[in-house]
Amino acid sequence: MQAEAAAGSQQLLKVINRMALVRQLCACPGLSRADLAGAVNLTKSTVSLLVRELVNEGWLVEREVVATGDLGRRPTPLFIDPERLLLLGAEVGIESVRVVATSLTGEVKACTVANYGASRTAKACIASLATALLKLRRQLDASQQILGIGVGLPGGVNEARGVLYFAPNLGWRDVPFAALLGEKLQDTALAGVPLFIQNEADVAALGELEFNLTAASDPLLYVSINQGLGAGVIVGDRLLTGSRGFAGEVGHMVLQPGGPRCSCGRRGCAEALIATRALLGGSEDETVLRSLAEVRAHLVDEDAETLKAVNSAGRYLGVLLQNLATAYDPACIVLGGAVVELGEPFLKPALDTLLDYATAAGLPPPSVRTSRFGANAVAVGAAALARYRLTRPALPLADTGVTLAEEAV
């Protein structure tokens, strides 16, 4: 037993070291073997052995040598292979699923979107997702290997158990999502591929962490604004999920006591004041406009009521960002989601409000930018979730240990 345990520990250590090299080259492409040895504190012989394995398996590729002017053998730069190993990422939305295939560094290789049918049950939507995943797999070269599948979901998730606790805008509770999707993928080209699920804003935050070529920002706060509103928080390279998997559900922070009713049943939540429904007008039970496309058209026409609604939502977003900046002191706030695509009429009031609060306190405002992935932010982030987990084998999945049956939301 001791020998088996020792062998298992050695194998885990090897995997950890291999993935340390992969992460280092994701962050700093073009390093040589000697550079890698110094960066990850391994011997040159160990790095050479691991690099050889990773090149053969398709993780890494060697490029042309660098002319240094020094005598002797020139160092060979190493890069992540952009073609042989791919990731699949999916966004389970309120109306449809979006699936992308990405390289290990986040380049989108293929994308498909599938609308739900008449049924919006969890099982029906999971069937649509499985069909979309398999459709995308068929679009790829048969020689390309899928390393992992990530899924971003609109609600609280227990990643370790593969359970979606609560998706208020879909009415789903206690769904064993990973198990049901795994069943749908049995006896297919994706059978046995590692599968990971997490909240949509959490995976979008991971996309900014894993796939953003700019310098890493930590802590990082990603705010997703669609029909729902949520946030993903990363501190010290770790995703903050909370004791029940609901960390980041900032859409249900109350900003206006006695305000409009939210999908969760409370009144005055950030979601009810900022997200899609707040922009469509009308009362709590009806809307005037039918879609964000109509909102954009009314903004172009400078419709007074639409301008007022968008400005109000933007200012409440500024209030929310101020509260989040105070709570987390982030190095960077990233905004994403369909509502952000309204642009300046929505974003300027938010940033002006945030600046007003900062000025009043004599502090600089936090850094705020929009997601570099646009409409693909959650799907690409879901692919990033797969890379995040696969390249950090020693990082345990958070198991909150409770279900909604044990503790109500």
C-alpha positions in Angstrom: 0.0 0.0 0.0 2.8 2.4 0.9 4.5 1.6 -2.4 1.3 2.3 -4.3 0.8 5.6 -2.5 4.3 6.6 -3.2 3.9 5.8 -6.9 0.6 7.8 -7.0 2.3 10.8 -5.3 5.1 10.6 -7.9 2.7 10.5 -10.8 0.7 13.4 -9.4 3.9 15.4 -9.0 4.8 14.7 -12.6 1.4 15.9 -13.8 1.7 19.0 -11.7 5.1 19.8 -13.1 3.9 19.2 -16.7 1.0 21.5 -16.3 3.3 24.1 -14.6 5.2 24.2 -17.9 2.0 24.5 -19.9 0.8 27.4 -17.8 4.1 29.2 -18.0 4.1 29.0 -21.8 0.5 30.2 -21.9 1.6 33.3 -20.0 5.0 33.7 -21.6 5.2 32.1 -25.0 8.5 31.6 -26.7 10.6 30.5 -23.6 13.4 28.0 -24.1 13.9 24.9 -22.0 16.5 26.7 -20.0 14.1 29.6 -19.4 11.4 27.3 -18.3 13.7 25.5 -15.9 14.4 28.8 -14.2 10.8 30.0 -14.3 9.3 26.9 -12.6 12.3 26.0 -10.5 12.9 22.5 -12.0 16.2 21.0 -13.3 17.0 21.4 -17.0 17.0 17.6 -17.4 13.5 17.3 -15.9 12.2 20.1 -18.1 13.8 18.5 -21.2 12.1 15.2 -20.5 8.7 16.8 -19.8 8.9 19.1 -22.8 9.6 16.1 -25.1 6.5 14.4 -23.8 4.3 17.5 -24.2 5.5 18.1 -27.7 4.8 14.5 -28.7 1.3 14.7 -27.1 0.4 18.0 -28.9 0.5 20.4 -26.0 3.6 22.2 -27.2 5.3 23.0 -30.5 8.9 24.1 -31.3 9.5 27.1 -33.5 12.5 28.5 -35.3 15.6 29.2 -33.2 16.4 32.6 -31.9 19.5 34.3 -33.2 21.3 35.5 -30.0 24.7 36.2 -31.3 26.2 33.9 -28.7 28.5 31.0 -29.5 27.1 27.5 -29.1 23.7 26.0 -29.6 20.9 28.6 -29.9 17.9 28.1 -27.6 14.8 26.8 -29.3 11.6 28.7 -28.3 8.6 26.8 -27.3 4.9 27.7 -27.8 1.5 26.2 -27.0 0.4 24.2 -30.0 -2.6 26.1 -31.5 -4.1 23.2 -33.5 -3.8 19.7 -32.1 -5.5 20.0 -28.7 -8.7 21.9 -28.3 -11.3 22.8 -25.7 -15.1 23.0 -25.9 -16.9 25.7 -24.0 -20.7 26.2 -23.8 -23.0 28.9 -22.5 -26.4 27.8 -21.4 -28.5 30.9 -21.8 -32.2 31.7 -21.2 -33.1 31.3 -24.9 -30.4 29.3 -26.5 -27.0 27.5 -26.1 -23.8 28.8 -27.6 -20.8 26.5 -28.1 -17.3 27.3 -29.1 -14.1 25.3 -29.8 -11.0 27.1 -28.8 -7.2 26.5 -28.8 -5.4 26.1 -25.5 -4.7 29.9 -25.6 -8.3 30.9 -26.3 -8.5 31.4 -30.1 -12.0 30.5 -31.3 -11.8 27.8 -34.0 -15.5 27.2 -34.4 -18.8 28.4 -33.0 -22.5 27.3 -33.1 -25.7 28.6 -31.5 -28.8 26.6 -31.0 -32.2 27.9 -29.9 -34.3 25.9 -27.5 -37.4 24.2 -28.7 -40.9 24.6 -27.1 -39.8 22.9 -23.9 -37.5 24.7 -21.5 -37.1 21.9 -19.0 -33.6 21.1 -17.9 -33.5 17.8 -19.6 -34.8 19.3 -22.9 -32.2 22.0 -22.8 -29.4 19.6 -21.9 -30.4 17.5 -25.0 -30.1 20.7 -27.1 -26.6 21.4 -25.6 -25.4 17.8 -26.3 -26.6 18.1 -29.9 -24.7 21.4 -30.3 -21.5 20.0 -28.8 -21.6 17.0 -31.1 -22.4 19.2 -34.1 -19.3 21.4 -33.4 -17.1 18.3 -32.8 -18.1 17.1 -36.3 -16.9 20.5 -37.8 -13.4 19.9 -36.4 -10.7 17.7 -37.9 -10.8 14.1 -36.7 -7.1 14.3 -35.7 -7.8 17.1 -33.3 -8.3 16.0 -29.7 -10.8 17.6 -27.3 -9.1 17.9 -23.9 -12.1 19.1 -21.9 -15.6 20.6 -22.0 -16.7 23.5 -19.8 -20.2 24.8 -19.4 -21.4 28.1 -18.0 -24.8 28.0 -16.3 -27.1 30.9 -15.3 -27.3 30.2 -11.5 -25.6 28.8 -8.4 -23.5 25.7 -9.0 -21.7 23.1 -6.9 -18.9 22.3 -9.2 -17.6 19.3 -7.3 -21.0 17.6 -7.3 -21.9 18.8 -10.9 -25.2 20.2 -9.6 -26.9 23.4 -10.7 -28.7 24.5 -7.5 -30.9 27.3 -8.7 -31.4 29.1 -12.1 -34.1 31.7 -11.3 -34.7 32.9 -14.9 -35.2 29.3 -16.1 -37.0 28.0 -13.0 -34.5 25.1 -12.5 -33.6 23.7 -9.1 -31.3 20.9 -7.9 -30.4 19.7 -11.4 -27.6 17.1 -11.6 -26.4 18.8 -14.7 -23.0 17.2 -15.2 -24.4 13.7 -14.8 -27.3 14.3 -17.2 -25.0 15.8 -19.9 -22.6 13.0 -19.5 -25.4 10.5 -20.1 -26.3 12.3 -23.3 -22.7 12.2 -24.5 -22.3 8.4 -23.8 -21.4 6.4 -26.9 -20.5 9.5 -28.9 -17.3 11.1 -30.0 -17.2 13.1 -26.8 -17.8 10.2 -24.4 -15.3 10.3 -21.5 -14.0 13.8 -22.2 -13.6 15.6 -18.8 -16.6 17.8 -18.1 -16.7 20.9 -15.8 -19.6 23.2 -14.9 -19.7 26.5 -13.2 -21.7 29.7 -13.0 -21.7 31.8 -16.2 -20.1 34.9 -14.6 -17.5 32.8 -12.9 -16.4 31.1 -16.1 -16.3 34.5 -17.9 -14.0 35.7 -15.2 -11.8 32.7 -15.8 -11.7 33.5 -19.5 -10.3 36.9 -18.7 -7.7 35.3 -16.4 -6.7 32.4 -18.6 -7.0 33.8 -22.1 -6.3 37.5 -21.8 -2.9 38.4 -23.3 -2.5 41.5 -21.2 -0.9 41.5 -17.8 -2.9 39.6 -15.2 -5.2 41.6 -12.9 -5.7 40.2 -9.5 -8.2 40.5 -7.8 -10.3 40.4 -10.9 -14.1 41.1 -10.9 -16.2 40.2 -13.9 -19.8 41.6 -14.0 -22.2 39.9 -16.4 -25.3 41.8 -17.4 -28.0 40.0 -19.4 -31.5 39.0 -18.5 -29.8 38.1 -15.2 -26.9 39.8 -13.5 -24.0 38.1 -11.8 -20.3 38.5 -11.0 -17.3 36.3 -11.0 -14.5 37.0 -8.5 -10.9 35.8 -8.7 -8.5 36.4 -5.9 -5.0 35.0 -5.8 -5.6 32.9 -9.0 -8.5 31.2 -7.2 -12.2 31.4 -8.1 -14.3 32.6 -5.2 -17.4 30.4 -5.1 -18.6 30.8 -1.5 -19.9 28.3 1.0 -23.0 27.4 -1.0 -21.8 28.2 -4.5 -23.6 31.5 -4.6 -20.6 33.9 -4.3 -21.0 36.6 -7.0 -24.8 36.5 -7.2 -24.6 40.3 -7.0 -27.8 40.7 -9.1 -29.6 40.0 -5.9 -28.0 42.8 -3.9 -30.8 45.2 -2.9 -30.1 48.7 -4.3 -33.5 50.2 -3.8 -35.7 49.0 -0.9 -39.3 48.6 -2.1 -38.2 48.8 -5.7 -39.3 46.7 -8.7 -39.8 43.0 -8.0 -36.9 40.8 -9.1 -37.0 37.2 -10.5 -35.9 35.9 -7.1 -39.0 37.4 -5.4 -37.3 40.3 -3.6 -37.8 43.9 -4.4 -35.2 46.4 -5.5 -32.4 44.0 -6.6 -29.7 45.1 -8.9 -31.0 42.7 -11.6 -34.4 44.4 -11.6 -32.8 47.9 -11.8 -30.0 47.2 -14.3 -30.5 44.0 -16.4 -32.7 43.5 -19.5 -36.1 43.9 -18.0 -35.2 47.3 -16.5 -34.6 48.5 -20.1 -37.7 47.2 -21.7 -40.1 49.5 -19.9 -43.6 48.8 -18.7 -44.8 47.5 -15.3 -43.5 44.5 -13.4 -45.9 42.2 -15.2 -45.5 43.5 -18.8 -43.0 45.1 -21.1 -43.2 47.8 -23.7 -40.2 46.8 -25.8 -39.5 43.1 -26.7 -35.8 42.9 -27.0 -32.5 44.7 -26.6 -32.5 45.2 -30.4 -35.5 47.4 -30.0 -33.8 49.2 -27.2 -30.9 49.9 -29.5 -33.2 51.1 -32.3 -35.0 53.5 -29.9 -31.6 54.8 -28.7 -30.7 55.6 -32.3 -34.0 57.5 -32.7 -33.2 59.3 -29.4 -36.5 58.2 -27.8 -36.8 60.1 -24.6 -38.3 57.2 -22.5 -35.7 54.7 -23.7 -32.8 57.2 -23.0 -34.2 57.7 -19.5 -34.5 54.0 -18.8 -31.0 53.2 -20.1 -29.5 56.2 -18.2 -31.2 55.0 -15.0 -29.9 51.5 -15.4 -26.4 52.8 -16.1 -26.4 54.9 -12.9 -27.6 52.0 -10.8 -24.8 50.0 -12.4 -22.4 52.7 -11.2 -23.8 52.3 -7.7 -23.4 48.5 -7.9 -19.8 48.8 -9.1 -19.0 51.2 -6.3 -20.3 48.7 -3.7 -18.3 45.9 -5.3 -15.2 48.0 -5.5 -15.5 48.7 -1.8 -16.1 45.1 -1.0 -13.3 43.5 -3.1 -10.9 46.3 -3.9 -10.3 44.8 -7.4 -7.3 45.6 -9.6 -9.7 45.3 -12.6 -13.4 45.2 -13.2 -14.5 43.7 -16.5 -18.0 44.2 -17.9 -19.7 41.7 -20.2 -23.1 40.6 -21.4 -25.6 41.7 -23.9 -26.7 44.8 -22.1 -23.1 46.1 -22.2 -23.3 46.1 -26.0 -25.6 49.1 -25.7 -22.4 51.1 -25.4 -22.0 54.7 -24.3 -25.7 55.5 -23.4 -25.5 52.7 -20.8 -21.8 52.7 -19.8 -21.1 56.5 -19.5 -23.7 57.0 -16.7 -22.2 54.0 -14.9 -18.6 55.3 -15.1 -19.6 58.8 -14.3 -21.4 57.6 -11.1 -18.4 55.5 -10.2 -16.1 58.5 -10.7 -18.3 60.7 -8.6 -18.1 58.3 -5.6 -14.4 57.9 -6.0 -13.9 61.7 -6.2 -16.0 62.3 -3.1 -13.7 59.8 -1.2 -10.5 61.3 -2.6 -9.6 58.0 -4.3 -8.9 57.0 -7.9 -11.8 55.0 -9.5 -11.1 51.3 -10.1 -10.0 50.2 -13.6 -13.0 49.2 -15.7 -13.0 47.7 -19.2 -15.4 45.6 -21.3 -14.7 41.9 -22.1 -12.5 41.2 -25.1 -14.6 38.2 -26.1 -18.0 40.0 -26.7 -20.9 37.7 -27.2 -18.6 34.7 -26.8 -17.5 35.7 -23.3 -19.3 33.0 -21.4 -18.7 30.2 -23.9 -15.0 31.1 -24.2 -14.8 31.4 -20.4 -16.3 27.9 -20.1 -13.5 26.6 -22.3 -11.1 28.5 -20.0 -12.7 26.7 -17.0 -11.7 23.4 -18.6 -8.1 24.6 -19.1 -8.1 26.1 -15.6 -9.0 22.7 -14.0 -6.9 20.5 -16.3 -3.7 22.6 -15.8 -4.1 22.8 -12.0 -4.4 19.2 -11.0 -3.6 19.9 -7.3 -6.4 22.4 -7.0 -9.5 20.7 -5.5 -13.0 21.4 -6.7 -15.0 23.3 -4.2 -17.7 21.1 -2.6 -20.1 23.2 -0.6 -21.6 20.2 1.1 -25.2 21.5 1.1 -28.1 21.3 -1.3 -31.1 23.6 -1.5 -33.1 20.9 0.2 -30.9 21.4 3.2 -30.6 25.2 3.1 -33.0 27.4 1.2 -31.7 30.3 -0.9 
